[in-house]
Amino acid sequence: MLWTRWLVLLLCWGATSGEQQADERDGAQAEVRAESRRQRSPPPVEPLDFGFVPAAVYGTHAYYEPGAVGILFHMVHAFLYVVQPNSFPKDLIVKVIQQNMGGIKIEEWRKWIYYEAGFLICGTIGIVFVVLTPIIGTCFCVCRCCENCGGEMHQRQRKNADCQRGFYTASLIATSIFIILGVLIAYAANHNISTQIKSTRRFINTNMRDLKTFANNTPAQIEYLTAQYTTAKNKVLSDLDNIGPLLGGRIHSQLEKEVVPSLDTALRMAGAMRETKEALENVNSSLEVLQEGTGKLQASLSGERASLSNTLSDPACTNGAVSHTCNTIRSTLSQLGINADFSRLPDVSPALANVNTVLKTDLSNIVQKGYSSFNDTPKLVKEQTKNIVSVKGMLDKIGTEISSFSKMFPVESSLANFTIFLNQGQKNIESFYPQVDQMDFYRWIGCVAVLCMVVLVLAFNILGLLCGTCGYDKQATPTTRGCLSNTGGNLLMAGVGFSFIFAWVLMGIVTTLFVVGGNVEKLMCEPLANRQLFKIIDTPFLVHPAKKNFLPGMLFQNPNIDLTLGSMYRDCYENNGLYHALQLETMFNINSFLNRTVYNKDLAKVFESVQVDLQDISLLEQDGRDSLINFANSGVGQIDYETYLAEVICVCVLPRGALENALKGHASSIRQIHRDQVVPLEQAMSTLSQSIKQLQRTSSELPVKVTNILSAIDAAEYLITHNASHVVKQVQDFMADKILVGYFKQYTDWVKSSLTAEVAQCKPISNIVDSMEIVACSFIVDSVNTFWFGLGGCCVFLIPSIIFSIKLAKYYRRMDTEDVFEDGQENWN
């Protein structure tokens, strides 16, 4: 039927047709490129949230706890293990199946006989019991009719008669108790079957409901998978909308480690130009101050020195106690002078004029334009990648192809037909419920009738014991026993008669159920519980030498697929997806389909065709280059800085020691000269010294520095204009990897994992297997085995019951004759 095929192939989405093969050939090259991208380490991308696949909630709990009756089941299992302790003959069964039950060798027959030895022995004993019991019963009846075998109505008197009667009574009571236990066990098993058959309806209903849930939920899950392509597509579109910051920004980050340092150096040189101008201006102004101030200072010091010399010529200084002091002051007159000649220092005005001319070109502004031009890379890239907008239409087309392809095959209609089939099947099954109940009632009546045979024997035994025990009179002789005692004996003999009548029938039932039920337990239920049965079915080349696996050969007509019943059951038991459980990827690989569709060759070509031209980026205009060259040639480096520093160092500071103290008259004028003329000169010399040192640092190897700056900028511009294609290519590959491999790979991986674990979760299939095991083995086979176990115990204990009843009846029945005593001695007749 159509629905059965689509149930198996519901996730396959159809087999590949000739048109799809053509698509595969057309997309082979794109897939190779996409595969090469996937083989590279994918760039770190933002993880996408695809949400959760709509989950199906299944209500079947394929678990059975038998409760108190489980103790009886364990007893039966232990008994069957004693009867059949051999391991499951997997290899032997496989050989038999492979030989098609035809040429079974004698050795294999021996193995079978050895495996079935316990059942054969017990079955033989049962058959012997069935055959001999009516024969022995017939012989016993004939023998009794001939007044033998205890049929003689005469009881000999013995001294231990009371002890024997008590022993037989106790033994019959114990035997009856065991028979009662056997009846109770058999009845409990019989009742358990009827009870659990009603529970079977619950399993049927829940399994049917789970299958409907499976069928109804699967199309929505498949639709959810296809719909989540939009999540990846929207993220890609978001990145494409920001292609400038993303692609251009990454190009910018790749190039800035070469470009930015060169611009930073040029910008620092622009600052050095301004500092050089300030230093030259300081030198120039300080030099004017020093040249003018030193002339005035020299005239003042000369006049003060002449006046002081006249003062020291005073006779007071030549004679007397102060002569030594005057001589000391006279020896220091030479210090009242200035050693530096600032008029000899070279003029820095030409260098300053050159620097001012250089500074007319705003190098800082030019460098900032270079920064701005380079920082506009994202904008430039965005303008040059306008054609990539066509990718949006391609992405929409891919989404349409995925959706349309998933709808090409009537999965939903097939599952709808499957749901209709389930509903109809459930109705058909429910229509059999009355017949099943009626058949179970007849079965229950039949089992009760069988048990009633045993109960009838028990009734005679119990009534015989009650009547015989209550009516027994020690004072009465065997011929004078009362009616109640005689009735007890007759009831016991009636029980013996019914035992012979029913025992062989009961044992026949027990033997039949034992052989059938025991073998079903050992050959079906136990290997099904430990999954050995699956290993038989999964044996390669089991049914045909050319067909490797049975299950895929039956489902897909392809026995070479590596699919086993055991693996399928395990996957379904773990509630994995049917796509993974049936290994449908061997028939239709969803990854190949998504690779052909998502990793579209046209989409890849669009990314590969993106061209980014960075030749419009200019880091330093020609004016800026000229400014740097002119600054290097401004003459700042040719200033004789050593002469300036030497003149500054030779300047003497006017002393204020003994002369000031010795001659109070001249002290004030000397202080005034120092304050008004020397201190300003000191400040001008300090400024001159600092400016000269700064100029010396700046001008040190100035042409080399400028050359290095221009070389670095030239190298950066060459990298942008000529070698940037390599960087652009790397960034293009990065973006393609991010979009084609990053986001779409997340989608394809998510689809694969969802198909494996979440879509069409096949727990209902394993639940059906487990439910069938519970119903067949736990509900029926275990109960049937428990029934024959209890009934078999009754049959076994009927033998001692017959013996003890015959022996005990002699003490209760009224005899025709009895022993006569003469002269205190006992005479035996």
Secondary structure by P-SEA (a helix, b strand, c coil): caaaaaaaaccccccccaaaaaaaaaaaaaaaaaaaaaaccccccccccccccbbbbbccccccccccaaaaaaaaaaaaaaacccccaaaaaaaaaaaccccccaaaaaaaaaaaaaaaaaaaaaaaaaaaaaaaaaaaaaaaaacccccccbbbbbcaaaaaaaaaaaaaaaaaaaaaaaaaaaaaaaaaaaaaaaaaaaaaaaaaaaaaaaaaaaaaaaaaaaaaaaaaaaaaaaaaaacccaaaaaaaaacccccaaaaaaaaaaaaaaaaaaaaaaaaaaaaaaaaaaaaaaaaaaaaaaaaaaaaaaccccccccaaaaaaaaaaacccccccccccccccaaaaaaaaaaaaccaaaaaaaaaaaaaaaaaaaaaaaaccccaaaaaaaaaaaaaaaaaaccaaaaaaaaaaaaaaaaaaaaaaaaaaaaaaaaaaaaaaaaaaaaaaaaaaaaaaaaaaaaaacccccccccccaaaaaaaaaaaaaaaaaaacaaaaaaaaaaaaaaaaaaaaacaaaaaaaaaaaaaaccccccccccccccccccccccccccaaaaaaaaaacccccccccccccccaaaaaaaccccaaaaaaaaabbbbccccccccaaaaaaaaaaaaccccccaaaaaaaaaaacccccccaaaaacccaaaaaaaaaaccaaaaaaaaaaaaaaaaaaaaaacaaaaaaaaaaaaaaaaaaaacccaaaaaaaaaaaaaaaaccaaaaaaaaaaaaaaacccccaaaaaaaaaaaaaaaccccaaaaaaaaaaaaaaaaaaaaaaaaaaaaaaacccccbbbbbcccccccc
